[in-house]
Amino acid sequence: MFPRPLGALSLAAFCWLAMLGLWPAAQARAEARAGEPAPAFRLEGFDGSIVTLARFAGKPLYINVFASWCPPCREEFPRIISAQRRYGNRVTFLAVSTQEAAAPAKRFANAMHATFPVAIDRGRMGLTYGARALPDSYFVDRHGIVRAVVNGPVDAATLDHDLAEIAD
């Protein structure tokens, strides 16, 4: 137990750090939530280009956050490839590799014959979007509003339903 003056000082220090946003528990955590605007992001494409949310303004966007070493991600990716063939002219697809270097992600995307952009997350998007489990899926309408979030693998029926909801 702290003596009273030290306890009061600790509380004052915590409150000061919290107001400045320097205490981790006090920092507000952004998160992609259905019905709210999609949080902005800045990622790097395989070709070194910068990939941002603004790049997709005015278009429905499906975002899949994955890692090539993740078994559920590897199982889910063919469903996404198939869905992109069906919805590719009405919904833009973006895969975001996280928690790994670019080389294995690029090998995986090439082996899967991904024809949509794949970007590398250096750890910020997962935090910004509130990713809880790999894979994660985010369905964003043409107005930039998140319409659905799926944490964990998305089954074919849910993928089809949520893509149809955001498709133009």
C-alpha positions in Angstrom: 0.0 0.0 0.0 1.3 3.5 -0.9 1.4 6.2 1.7 -1.4 8.7 1.1 0.8 11.4 -0.5 2.4 8.9 -2.9 -1.0 7.4 -3.8 -2.4 10.8 -4.6 0.7 11.6 -6.6 0.3 8.3 -8.6 -3.3 9.1 -9.3 -2.4 12.6 -10.4 0.3 11.3 -12.7 -2.0 8.7 -14.2 -4.7 11.3 -14.9 -2.1 13.6 -16.5 -0.7 10.8 -18.7 -4.2 9.8 -19.6 -5.1 13.3 -20.7 -2.0 13.4 -22.9 -2.9 10.0 -24.3 0.4 8.5 -23.1 -1.0 5.8 -20.9 -1.8 2.8 -23.0 -5.0 1.9 -21.2 -6.3 5.4 -21.6 -5.7 5.7 -25.3 -8.8 5.5 -27.4 -8.7 2.6 -29.8 -10.1 3.2 -33.2 -12.0 0.3 -34.7 -13.9 -0.5 -37.8 -17.5 -0.8 -36.7 -20.6 -1.5 -38.8 -22.6 1.7 -39.4 -19.5 4.0 -38.9 -17.0 5.5 -41.4 -14.1 3.2 -42.3 -10.9 4.3 -40.5 -8.3 5.7 -42.9 -5.2 3.6 -43.6 -1.9 3.9 -45.3 -0.3 0.7 -46.6 2.4 -0.3 -49.0 1.7 -2.3 -52.1 4.0 -5.1 -53.4 5.2 -2.6 -56.1 6.1 0.0 -53.4 3.0 2.1 -54.2 1.1 3.7 -51.3 -2.4 2.2 -50.8 -4.9 4.4 -48.9 -8.6 4.2 -48.2 -9.0 7.5 -50.2 -7.8 5.6 -53.3 -11.1 3.6 -53.2 -13.4 6.6 -52.5 -16.8 6.2 -54.2 -16.4 2.4 -54.7 -17.6 -0.5 -52.6 -14.6 -2.1 -51.0 -14.0 -5.6 -49.5 -10.9 -5.7 -47.2 -9.5 -9.1 -46.2 -6.7 -9.0 -43.5 -4.7 -12.2 -43.6 -1.3 -13.8 -43.1 0.1 -16.5 -45.4 1.1 -18.7 -42.4 -2.4 -18.6 -41.0 -4.3 -21.9 -41.7 -7.8 -20.4 -41.7 -6.5 -17.6 -44.0 -5.1 -20.2 -46.4 -8.5 -22.0 -46.4 -10.5 -18.9 -46.8 -8.5 -17.2 -49.6 -9.9 -19.4 -52.5 -13.4 -18.3 -51.5 -12.3 -14.7 -51.8 -10.7 -15.3 -55.2 -14.0 -16.9 -56.3 -16.1 -14.1 -54.9 -13.8 -11.6 -56.7 -14.6 -13.3 -60.0 -18.3 -12.8 -59.3 -18.3 -9.3 -57.9 -15.1 -7.9 -59.3 -16.9 -5.4 -61.6 -19.1 -4.1 -58.7 -16.9 -4.4 -55.6 -13.2 -3.5 -55.3 -11.2 -6.2 -53.4 -8.1 -5.5 -51.2 -6.1 -8.1 -49.4 -3.9 -6.9 -46.5 -1.1 -9.1 -45.3 -0.2 -8.6 -41.7 2.3 -10.0 -39.2 4.8 -11.0 -41.9 7.3 -9.8 -44.4 6.3 -8.9 -48.0 8.1 -11.9 -49.7 6.0 -14.7 -48.2 2.8 -12.7 -48.7 3.7 -12.1 -52.3 4.5 -15.8 -52.9 1.2 -16.7 -51.3 -0.9 -14.2 -53.3 0.8 -15.3 -56.6 0.3 -19.0 -55.8 -3.4 -18.2 -55.2 -3.6 -16.2 -58.5 -4.9 -13.1 -56.7 -5.8 -10.5 -59.4 -6.7 -7.8 -56.9 -4.4 -5.5 -54.9 -2.5 -7.0 -52.0 -0.8 -4.6 -49.5 1.5 -5.1 -46.6 0.4 -3.9 -43.1 3.3 -2.9 -40.9 1.2 -3.2 -37.9 -1.0 -0.1 -38.0 -4.0 -1.3 -39.9 -4.7 -4.2 -37.6 -4.7 -1.8 -34.6 -6.7 0.8 -36.4 -9.3 -1.6 -37.6 -9.5 -3.5 -34.3 -8.5 -6.8 -35.9 -9.2 -9.6 -33.3 -8.4 -12.8 -35.2 -7.0 -13.8 -38.5 -8.5 -13.6 -41.0 -10.7 -10.5 -40.7 -13.1 -9.1 -43.3 -14.5 -5.6 -43.7 -17.2 -4.6 -46.1 -17.3 -0.9 -46.9 -20.0 0.7 -49.0 -19.3 3.3 -51.7 -19.9 6.1 -49.1 -17.1 4.8 -47.0 -19.3 3.3 -44.3 -18.5 -0.1 -42.8 -21.5 -2.3 -43.4 -20.2 -5.6 -41.9 -17.2 -6.9 -40.0 -16.3 -10.6 -39.8 -13.6 -11.5 -37.3 -12.3 -15.0 -38.2 -12.9 -16.9 -41.4 -15.9 -15.8 -43.5 -18.0 -18.6 -44.9 -19.2 -18.6 -48.5 -22.8 -17.6 -47.7 -21.8 -14.7 -45.4 -19.2 -13.5 -47.9 -21.8 -13.6 -50.7 -24.5 -11.9 -48.6 -22.3 -9.1 -47.4 -20.7 -8.5 -50.8 -24.2 -8.2 -52.3 -25.2 -5.7 -49.7 -22.3 -3.3 -50.6 -22.3 -4.0 -54.4 -23.6 -1.1 -56.6 
